[in-house]
Amino acid sequence: MTSVTENRPVSKVRRSVLAGQGALAAVGGYVLAESFRLGLWNELGPGPGFFPCVLGGGLVLLSLLWFFQERAGVQPAPAPEAADRSQVRAVVLSLLILAAALPFIGFQVGVFVFLMYHLRLRARTSWIKSLVIALCGSVGVYYLFTLGLNVSLPEAGIVPLSLIGL
């Protein structure tokens, strides 16, 4: 038999989860509505509202999915391990270095080095798997955006790299 004091924290947790779901859905809905105002497509390719539309729609969809999972009683995954602060620092620092280096070394080389660092050195993935993922993540994404979506990504500003098309 449960007491009233045991039910009170569960009720507060449910209300806070419901409030979080509502807040995320509201933010996603706002982003979605504003993205239509910006325009989804223009003559050059994706317009300024294309990616916000995708992200806003995804946020609304995931918020609704979370709501229905809570109502259906789906149990959450076990609690994740405590965050490794060195891993967080490494990711943030390497992203800052990548952002600073992109104008000089370009998207392809910068993202390749970034991915190789995290896959091979931090995650200790095999060389072959690291190379394949880094090449797809750098060169593949570069050509997907430049040729498929007509979005320009940074090219190398250093002369030897720019001469070979990086």
Contacts in CASP RR format, 6 or more apart in sequence:
PFRMAT RR
TARGET T0000
AUTHOR 0000-0000-0000
METHOD contacts of the structure
MODEL  1
MTSVTENRPVSKVRRSVLAGQGALAAVGGYVLAESFRLGLWNELGPGPGF
FPCVLGGGLVLLSLLWFFQERAGVQPAPAPEAADRSQVRAVVLSLLILAA
ALPFIGFQVGVFVFLMYHLRLRARTSWIKSLVIALCGSVGVYYLFTLGLN
VSLPEAGIVPLSLIGL
14 70 0 8 1.000
17 70 0 8 1.000
18 67 0 8 1.000
18 70 0 8 1.000
21 63 0 8 1.000
21 66 0 8 1.000
21 67 0 8 1.000
21 70 0 8 1.000
22 63 0 8 1.000
22 67 0 8 1.000
24 59 0 8 1.000
24 62 0 8 1.000
24 63 0 8 1.000
24 66 0 8 1.000
25 59 0 8 1.000
25 60 0 8 1.000
25 63 0 8 1.000
25 64 0 8 1.000
25 67 0 8 1.000
27 56 0 8 1.000
27 59 0 8 1.000
28 55 0 8 1.000
28 56 0 8 1.000
28 57 0 8 1.000
28 58 0 8 1.000
28 59 0 8 1.000
28 60 0 8 1.000
28 63 0 8 1.000
29 56 0 8 1.000
29 57 0 8 1.000
29 59 0 8 1.000
29 60 0 8 1.000
31 52 0 8 1.000
31 53 0 8 1.000
31 55 0 8 1.000
31 56 0 8 1.000
31 57 0 8 1.000
31 59 0 8 1.000
32 52 0 8 1.000
32 53 0 8 1.000
32 56 0 8 1.000
32 57 0 8 1.000
32 60 0 8 1.000
34 52 0 8 1.000
35 49 0 8 1.000
35 50 0 8 1.000
35 52 0 8 1.000
35 53 0 8 1.000
35 56 0 8 1.000
36 49 0 8 1.000
36 53 0 8 1.000
38 47 0 8 1.000
38 48 0 8 1.000
38 49 0 8 1.000
38 52 0 8 1.000
39 47 0 8 1.000
39 48 0 8 1.000
39 49 0 8 1.000
39 50 0 8 1.000
40 46 0 8 1.000
40 47 0 8 1.000
40 49 0 8 1.000
40 50 0 8 1.000
40 53 0 8 1.000
41 47 0 8 1.000
41 50 0 8 1.000
44 150 0 8 1.000
45 149 0 8 1.000
45 150 0 8 1.000
45 151 0 8 1.000
46 149 0 8 1.000
46 150 0 8 1.000
46 151 0 8 1.000
87 122 0 8 1.000
90 118 0 8 1.000
90 122 0 8 1.000
91 118 0 8 1.000
94 114 0 8 1.000
94 117 0 8 1.000
94 118 0 8 1.000
95 114 0 8 1.000
98 110 0 8 1.000
98 111 0 8 1.000
98 114 0 8 1.000
101 110 0 8 1.000
102 110 0 8 1.000
102 154 0 8 1.000
103 154 0 8 1.000
103 157 0 8 1.000
104 156 0 8 1.000
104 157 0 8 1.000
104 158 0 8 1.000
105 113 0 8 1.000
105 156 0 8 1.000
105 157 0 8 1.000
105 158 0 8 1.000
105 161 0 8 1.000
105 166 0 8 1.000
106 153 0 8 1.000
106 154 0 8 1.000
106 155 0 8 1.000
106 156 0 8 1.000
106 157 0 8 1.000
106 161 0 8 1.000
106 166 0 8 1.000
107 138 0 8 1.000
107 142 0 8 1.000
107 153 0 8 1.000
107 154 0 8 1.000
107 155 0 8 1.000
108 138 0 8 1.000
108 139 0 8 1.000
108 142 0 8 1.000
108 156 0 8 1.000
108 166 0 8 1.000
109 138 0 8 1.000
109 156 0 8 1.000
109 161 0 8 1.000
109 166 0 8 1.000
110 138 0 8 1.000
111 134 0 8 1.000
111 137 0 8 1.000
111 138 0 8 1.000
111 141 0 8 1.000
111 142 0 8 1.000
112 134 0 8 1.000
112 135 0 8 1.000
112 137 0 8 1.000
112 138 0 8 1.000
112 139 0 8 1.000
115 130 0 8 1.000
115 133 0 8 1.000
115 134 0 8 1.000
115 137 0 8 1.000
115 138 0 8 1.000
116 130 0 8 1.000
116 131 0 8 1.000
116 134 0 8 1.000
119 125 0 8 1.000
119 129 0 8 1.000
119 130 0 8 1.000
119 133 0 8 1.000
119 134 0 8 1.000
120 127 0 8 1.000
120 130 0 8 1.000
125 133 0 8 1.000
142 153 0 8 1.000
145 151 0 8 1.000
145 153 0 8 1.000
146 152 0 8 1.000
146 153 0 8 1.000
155 162 0 8 1.000
155 165 0 8 1.000
155 166 0 8 1.000
156 162 0 8 1.000
156 165 0 8 1.000
156 166 0 8 1.000
END
